[in-house]
Amino acid sequence: LVNLCLNADHAIGVRTGHIHVTLDRTHIAVPCGDENGIAVSGGNNTGDTVTLINGYIPAGDYARIRVEDDGEGMTRDTAVRIFEPFFTTRDVGSGTGLGLAALQGIMQDGGGGI
């Protein structure tokens, strides 16, 4: 969670912005995602919401944590790469690109998704 908030802070940059963290319950009625990759929707235009489902998420009840910011957003091309180990949008020396890759592994090992 801290890593996601730090990423949100980085996305906002030097300007004033907001980071919203919410926790709620959700029910997934139909399994979604793909065991072999990332499903992406949206993000075709600047400012669009990009929804990623990384891995397979079976139907069921889940706790959902959302981390949202009002940073500049990311392109669809960037979005599909964010879970690749060592991929980063930061300057050299400012990030290893391992945070989201590690989080993905932890979530999947626990039977969840991101």
C-alpha positions as CSV (number, residue, x, y, z in Angstrom):
1,L,0.0,0.0,0.0
2,V,2.8,2.4,0.8
3,N,4.5,1.6,-2.5
4,L,1.2,2.4,-4.4
5,C,0.9,5.7,-2.5
6,L,4.5,6.6,-3.3
7,N,3.8,5.9,-6.9
8,A,0.8,8.2,-6.7
9,D,2.9,10.9,-5.1
10,H,5.4,10.6,-7.9
11,A,2.6,10.9,-10.5
12,I,1.3,14.1,-8.9
13,G,4.8,15.6,-8.9
14,V,5.5,19.1,-7.5
15,R,2.0,20.4,-8.0
16,T,-0.8,20.1,-5.4
17,G,-2.8,17.0,-5.8
18,H,-4.8,14.3,-4.0
19,I,-4.3,10.7,-3.2
20,H,-7.4,8.7,-2.3
21,V,-7.2,5.3,-0.6
22,T,-10.5,3.4,-0.1
23,L,-11.3,0.0,1.2
24,D,-14.6,-1.8,0.4
25,R,-16.1,-5.2,-0.2
26,T,-16.8,-6.3,-3.8
27,H,-18.2,-9.4,-5.4
28,I,-16.9,-10.6,-8.7
29,A,-19.7,-12.6,-10.3
30,V,-17.8,-13.8,-13.3
31,P,-14.2,-14.9,-13.3
32,C,-12.0,-12.3,-15.0
33,G,-8.5,-11.8,-16.3
34,D,-6.2,-14.2,-17.9
35,E,-3.6,-16.5,-16.3
36,N,-1.2,-15.6,-19.1
37,G,-1.2,-11.9,-19.0
38,I,-2.8,-8.5,-18.5
39,A,-6.3,-7.5,-19.6
40,V,-6.5,-3.8,-20.4
41,S,-9.5,-1.6,-21.0
42,G,-9.6,2.1,-21.6
43,G,-6.7,4.5,-21.8
44,N,-7.1,5.2,-25.5
45,N,-7.3,9.0,-24.9
46,T,-5.4,11.3,-22.5
47,G,-7.3,11.4,-19.2
48,D,-9.1,8.1,-19.7
49,T,-9.3,5.6,-16.9
50,V,-7.1,2.6,-17.5
51,T,-8.3,-0.7,-15.9
52,L,-5.8,-3.5,-15.7
53,I,-6.5,-7.1,-14.5
54,N,-3.3,-8.8,-14.0
55,G,-3.7,-12.6,-13.9
56,Y,-6.8,-14.6,-13.3
57,I,-9.3,-13.6,-10.6
58,P,-11.9,-16.2,-9.8
59,A,-15.5,-15.3,-8.9
60,G,-16.0,-14.6,-5.3
61,D,-16.1,-12.0,-2.5
62,Y,-13.1,-9.8,-2.1
63,A,-11.8,-6.9,-0.1
64,R,-10.9,-4.1,-2.6
65,I,-8.3,-1.4,-1.9
66,R,-8.2,1.4,-4.4
67,V,-5.4,3.9,-4.6
68,E,-6.3,6.8,-6.9
69,D,-4.5,10.0,-7.7
70,D,-5.0,13.0,-9.8
71,G,-1.6,12.8,-11.4
72,E,-1.1,13.1,-15.2
73,G,-2.0,9.5,-15.8
74,M,-0.2,7.0,-18.0
75,T,-0.5,5.9,-21.6
76,R,-1.9,2.5,-22.4
77,D,1.5,1.4,-23.6
78,T,2.9,2.3,-20.1
79,A,0.0,0.6,-18.3
80,V,0.6,-2.8,-19.9
81,R,4.2,-2.7,-18.7
82,I,3.9,-1.6,-15.1
83,F,4.2,-5.1,-13.7
84,E,7.4,-6.0,-15.6
85,P,10.4,-6.3,-13.3
86,F,12.7,-3.3,-13.7
87,F,10.3,-1.3,-15.7
88,T,10.1,2.3,-14.4
89,T,8.9,5.7,-15.7
90,R,11.2,7.4,-13.2
91,D,14.6,8.9,-13.9
92,V,17.7,6.7,-13.6
93,G,18.6,6.3,-9.9
94,S,15.1,7.2,-8.7
95,G,13.4,3.8,-8.8
96,T,14.3,0.2,-9.4
97,G,11.0,-0.8,-11.1
98,L,10.5,-3.7,-8.7
99,G,7.7,-2.4,-6.5
100,L,4.7,-3.3,-8.6
101,A,6.3,-6.6,-9.8
102,A,6.9,-7.6,-6.2
103,L,3.4,-6.6,-5.2
104,Q,1.9,-8.6,-8.0
105,G,3.6,-11.7,-6.8
106,I,2.5,-11.2,-3.2
107,M,-1.1,-10.6,-4.2
108,Q,-1.2,-13.7,-6.5
109,D,0.4,-15.9,-3.9
110,G,-2.3,-14.8,-1.5
111,G,-5.1,-15.7,-4.0
112,G,-5.8,-12.1,-4.9
113,G,-5.1,-9.8,-7.7
114,I,-4.0,-6.3,-8.6
